[in-house]
Structure formats: structure tokens, C-alpha cells
Amino acid sequence: MDFSEPSEAVQIKSALDDFIEQEVAPLEQEHDRFLSKDYERHIVDETHRQVEEYREIQETIRKQSVEAGFYGMGMPEEVGGGGVDVLTRALVAEHLANRPPGFHDAILGGAGGPTPILLACDEQQREEYLEPLMAGEVTTCFALTEPAHGSDPHYMESTAEKDGDEWVIDGNKYWITNGPYADFAMVFARTSGEPGDYEGISAFLVDADNPGCSVERIHRTMGLTPGGQCELRFDNCRVGEHQVLGEIDRGFQTAMNWIGGGRINIAASSVGRAQFLLDLAVDYARDREVFGKPIGHRQGISFQLADLATEIEQVRQLYRYAAWKIDHGERARKEESMAKLKGAELYNEAADVAMQVHGGSGFMKDRPIERDYRTARVFRIFEGTDEIQRRTIARELI
Ligand SMILES: Cc1cc2nc3c(=O)[nH]c(=O)nc-3n(C[C@H](O)[C@H](O)[C@H](O)COP(=O)(O)OP(=O)(O)OC[C@H]3O[C@@H](n4cnc5c(N)ncnc54)[C@H](O)[C@@H]3O)c2cc1C
């Protein structure tokens, strides 16, 4: 058993630190109102859309990241990616998450960036969609969830019907991350079979300016960066045969094959955030004196920190094991879900402990903790809720 980090991950993390210092930090200083306690008011306009200036910063960092070779690092080299394995990609995600709020989220692209689902692209689609995406010229979004179907997307009501050599898509997609800004969407719709069938769902590549495709409204969220999610509407939206991604009727399987890697990255980011919050709380516990000595000298505080440090290490090893299994060609459905489940719980616990240790000052917007406290909650909901992760784990057991 070797618990050391792969040397490639160590090198990438160090290069990323340099990149952030040289390229990202100056932008953070120049546009610091987007990181201030009033960040939400500055990032979006009155329609709740992210303002142009904020979008441009994201684009600048994205393109610099492409040039520096970080963007799409988890994608294979044959499509212009970095070809790093799942473990290395996750270690980098943990490292990036372990920092104060900043613009570094744009470095890897998040939900709008390169995704292995697009490896299902044929030659023409690679040229038209994947290459510009890998070059940071365009962004995308993953449109699966509907108003009535989140945990059970295979019951979706969106349809795509064949009309001559076109497909006509009708339906609504909800809470789509990067939906308001994506240049094209990966849209899932039923092409055959009955509600509840896993077969019979197909994926389509739909351009944002395709007639019949529109952003219905931008959703307002409790945490995360505001203006990131929207409702997409497809109304008699006609796309060509060349916009079918992968095999017709097998789009759901295409998406599910790749969702595990996403869950591991969420677990890794949760560990990074939790470590950041723990470190803040430890520093505060050392300095803050109450009843004549530092609060860290009281077991009521120090045991909370000890428990949190232990939980962080547990989840860290769990996501690394899940990633290691995938990299060794082993099935890891159970471990991916365990890591996502425990990672989301951990992030919430860390935000709670950090706030408790900070007392009233943790509740104030002057510190980053309240932002994490709000954002952590959605980690238990998106990319499969806690209950859906437990369902997956149970299915693997029984
Ligand atoms: C901020 C944010 C960003 C998102 N981004 C995207 C995106 O980019 N693309 C996209 O397609 N979707 C996105 N989603 C949607 C997300 O994937 C869904 O919210 C999630 O899958 C849960 O679906 P739901 O909200 O409809 O809850 P529901 O499915 O209605 O579930 C409601 C409750 O019932 C529980 N439940 C459901 N089924 C079971 C069961 N069998 N056993 C026990 N309990 C059960 C759930 O766990 C939950 O607690 C996003 C959501 C949010 C909040």
C-alpha cells in the first residue's frame, strides 16, 4: 500500500499555485468587489444574470488556464486534454478548493467546462463542439433535470421526435448550471419507450442560439455564485441528425458512465473546503481568548476540531480509494457514492463547526464562513442527493 501522492499531482498543484499567484491573484485584487461581503450584489444585475465584467474575468482565466495546460486536464490527450488520471484530477480539485473564495473556480471550468461525456462525440462533433470547448472558446451545460423529475430523470417528460432528417425537442430543464451562459447544451430527451425506461433517452448537442431554445429564467440560489443556474426551455426546437450525441436511445447510459468521476470530484472539493474551514477555526481557537485563555485550550472547542480533523481524513482516504479503483479499471459505484455522501456531510459539518468556534464573528459577512455555510447545503442535493447515494450503495450491497 502506497499512501504517497502521485508525483504528477504534486507538480500540478505547485504549478497551479504559481499560476494563481501570477495570473489570478492580480485579477482578484483589481476586481475585489466580486469577492467582497457584497459580492452577490455586484456579480448579478437586476435580472439576476451575471454582469458582463464578471463573465469576462471568467473567460480570461479560462483561456489562460488553457494556455498553461490546466484546463481539461482530466480529458484524454487525443482530444487536447492533460490525460491525468481520476486520482490526480481529484487531488487537484481538493487543492483548489482549499483556498479563500476567489476566481480560481474558472481554472478547471466546472459545469461549463470539458466533460468526458463529450468523448461520445463523432468526428464532426469533435470539431464543432469539443475542440472549441477544450480551447476555452465556448462553454457548455448538462441539461437533464426537469421540474417534475430530478432523482428520477428517466421519468423525464421532455421528448424528441423525428421529423424528416431533424429531431424536434420539446420540454423544460431546471436548475441547469452555467445554463444562462453556455454556448451549447447537452440536452436529454425521450426518443422512444415509456416513462421510467432507462433505454429510449437520447442526448443532443443544442446550440444556445438554436431557434426554439431559450433561457426561461435565472434561478436564485441560497449559496454558490449567484446567477449560475437557470431554466432552459425547448419549444419545437429542431436539431439535425448530426447533433445526436452518442447512440440514439442510449444517452442516459452515456451520461451515467461518467457521473462517478463527477461525484469523486465533489467529494474531493468538499475535503478541500472542510480543510480550509478547519484551518480557519484552528487559527481562531489559538488566538481568541475568553475567560482568560485561548478557547482552543478548552476541550469543548478542541474536541470539535479533533473530530472534524478525523472526519476530513476519513473522507480524504475514501475519495482517494474510489479514484484509485477507477484508475485500476475496477468498478467503484459504491465507493463513489460513499465518497460523495460523506464528502457532502463533511462540508456541512465543517461549516457548522467553523461557525460555532468563531461565535458571532463567524455569522458576520466579514468572514468567508457564512458563505460556505449556505453553499455547503447544496452538496447534499446536486449530483444525486444523500438519499440517492444511499440507494446506490444499498443496491450494490443487496
Ligand atoms: C444548485 C443546483 C445546481 C444543479 N445543476 C444541475 C445541472 O447542471 N444539470 C442538471 O441536470 N441538474 C442540476 N441540478 C438538479 C439536481 O441534480 C437535482 O436537484 C437533484 O438530482 C435532486 O432532484 P430534485 O431536486 O428534483 O429532488 P427530488 O427528486 O424531487 O427529491 C426530493 C427528496 O426526495 C428524496 N428522494 C427521491 N427519491 C428517493 C428515493 N427513491 N428514496 C428516498 N428518498 C428519495 C430526495 O433525496 C430528496 O430529499 C442542480 C440542482 C441544484 C440545486
The ligand as an SDF file (V2000), in Angstrom:
LIG
                    3D

 53 58  0  0  0  0  0  0  0  0999 V2000
  -27.6290   24.3980   -7.4020 C   0  0  0  0  0  0  0  0  0  0  0  0
  -28.0750   23.2590   -8.2490 C   0  0  0  0  0  0  0  0  0  0  0  0
  -27.4340   23.0010   -9.4520 C   0  0  0  0  0  0  0  0  0  0  0  0
  -27.8760   21.9690  -10.2820 C   0  0  0  0  0  0  0  0  0  0  0  0
  -27.2710   21.7870  -11.5070 N   0  0  0  0  0  0  0  0  0  0  0  0
  -27.8090   20.8800  -12.3600 C   0  0  0  0  0  0  0  0  0  0  0  0
  -27.2950   20.7570  -13.7000 C   0  0  0  0  0  0  0  0  0  0  0  0
  -26.3410   21.4300  -14.0980 O   0  0  0  0  0  0  0  0  0  0  0  0
  -27.8890   19.8710  -14.5340 N   0  0  0  0  0  0  0  0  0  0  0  0
  -28.9420   19.0930  -14.1540 C   0  0  0  0  0  0  0  0  0  0  0  0
  -29.4300   18.3240  -14.9650 O   0  0  0  0  0  0  0  0  0  0  0  0
  -29.4460   19.1760  -12.8900 N   0  0  0  0  0  0  0  0  0  0  0  0
  -28.9150   20.0590  -11.9950 C   0  0  0  0  0  0  0  0  0  0  0  0
  -29.4170   20.1630  -10.7220 N   0  0  0  0  0  0  0  0  0  0  0  0
  -30.5210   19.3000  -10.3110 C   0  0  0  0  0  0  0  0  0  0  0  0
  -30.1320   18.2560   -9.2910 C   0  0  0  0  0  0  0  0  0  0  0  0
  -29.4120   17.2330   -9.9140 O   0  0  0  0  0  0  0  0  0  0  0  0
  -31.4190   17.7590   -8.6110 C   0  0  0  0  0  0  0  0  0  0  0  0
  -31.8700   18.8150   -7.7750 O   0  0  0  0  0  0  0  0  0  0  0  0
  -31.2250   16.5170   -7.8010 C   0  0  0  0  0  0  0  0  0  0  0  0
  -30.9570   15.4250   -8.6360 O   0  0  0  0  0  0  0  0  0  0  0  0
  -32.4450   16.1750   -6.9360 C   0  0  0  0  0  0  0  0  0  0  0  0
  -33.6230   16.2440   -7.6590 O   0  0  0  0  0  0  0  0  0  0  0  0
  -34.8450   17.1030   -7.0960 P   0  0  0  0  0  0  0  0  0  0  0  0
  -34.3090   18.3880   -6.6180 O   0  0  0  0  0  0  0  0  0  0  0  0
  -35.8960   17.1220   -8.1360 O   0  0  0  0  0  0  0  0  0  0  0  0
  -35.3730   16.3130   -5.8300 O   0  0  0  0  0  0  0  0  0  0  0  0
  -36.4410   15.1070   -5.8460 P   0  0  0  0  0  0  0  0  0  0  0  0
  -36.0070   14.0430   -6.7910 O   0  0  0  0  0  0  0  0  0  0  0  0
  -37.8180   15.6560   -6.0230 O   0  0  0  0  0  0  0  0  0  0  0  0
  -36.2850   14.5750   -4.3640 O   0  0  0  0  0  0  0  0  0  0  0  0
  -36.8940   15.2340   -3.2450 C   0  0  0  0  0  0  0  0  0  0  0  0
  -36.4530   14.4880   -1.9910 C   0  0  0  0  0  0  0  0  0  0  0  0
  -36.8760   13.1040   -2.0650 O   0  0  0  0  0  0  0  0  0  0  0  0
  -35.7460   12.2690   -1.8990 C   0  0  0  0  0  0  0  0  0  0  0  0
  -35.8960   11.0560   -2.7190 N   0  0  0  0  0  0  0  0  0  0  0  0
  -36.1080   10.9900   -4.0570 C   0  0  0  0  0  0  0  0  0  0  0  0
  -36.1610    9.7080   -4.4460 N   0  0  0  0  0  0  0  0  0  0  0  0
  -35.9540    8.9560   -3.3460 C   0  0  0  0  0  0  0  0  0  0  0  0
  -35.8810    7.5470   -3.0840 C   0  0  0  0  0  0  0  0  0  0  0  0
  -36.0330    6.6500   -4.0710 N   0  0  0  0  0  0  0  0  0  0  0  0
  -35.6600    7.1330   -1.8170 N   0  0  0  0  0  0  0  0  0  0  0  0
  -35.5070    8.0340   -0.8050 C   0  0  0  0  0  0  0  0  0  0  0  0
  -35.5730    9.3750   -0.9890 N   0  0  0  0  0  0  0  0  0  0  0  0
  -35.7860    9.8200   -2.2300 C   0  0  0  0  0  0  0  0  0  0  0  0
  -34.5600   13.1030   -2.3680 C   0  0  0  0  0  0  0  0  0  0  0  0
  -33.3610   12.6170   -1.8270 O   0  0  0  0  0  0  0  0  0  0  0  0
  -34.9340   14.4640   -1.8230 C   0  0  0  0  0  0  0  0  0  0  0  0
  -34.6080   14.5210   -0.4560 O   0  0  0  0  0  0  0  0  0  0  0  0
  -28.9740   21.1660   -9.8720 C   0  0  0  0  0  0  0  0  0  0  0  0
  -29.5920   21.4070   -8.6330 C   0  0  0  0  0  0  0  0  0  0  0  0
  -29.1680   22.4390   -7.8360 C   0  0  0  0  0  0  0  0  0  0  0  0
  -29.9000   22.6770   -6.5350 C   0  0  0  0  0  0  0  0  0  0  0  0
  1  2  1  0
  2  3  1  0
  2 52  2  0
  3  4  2  0
  4  5  1  0
  4 50  1  0
  5  6  2  0
  6  7  1  0
  6 13  1  0
  7  8  2  0
  7  9  1  0
  9 10  1  0
 10 11  2  0
 10 12  1  0
 12 13  2  0
 13 14  1  0
 14 15  1  0
 14 50  1  0
 15 16  1  0
 16 17  1  0
 16 18  1  0
 18 19  1  0
 18 20  1  0
 20 21  1  0
 20 22  1  0
 22 23  1  0
 23 24  1  0
 24 25  2  0
 24 26  1  0
 24 27  1  0
 27 28  1  0
 28 29  2  0
 28 30  1  0
 28 31  1  0
 31 32  1  0
 32 33  1  0
 33 34  1  0
 33 48  1  0
 34 35  1  0
 35 36  1  0
 35 46  1  0
 36 37  1  0
 36 45  1  0
 37 38  2  0
 38 39  1  0
 39 40  1  0
 39 45  2  0
 40 41  1  0
 40 42  2  0
 42 43  1  0
 43 44  2  0
 44 45  1  0
 46 47  1  0
 46 48  1  0
 48 49  1  0
 50 51  2  0
 51 52  1  0
 52 53  1  0
M  END
$$$$
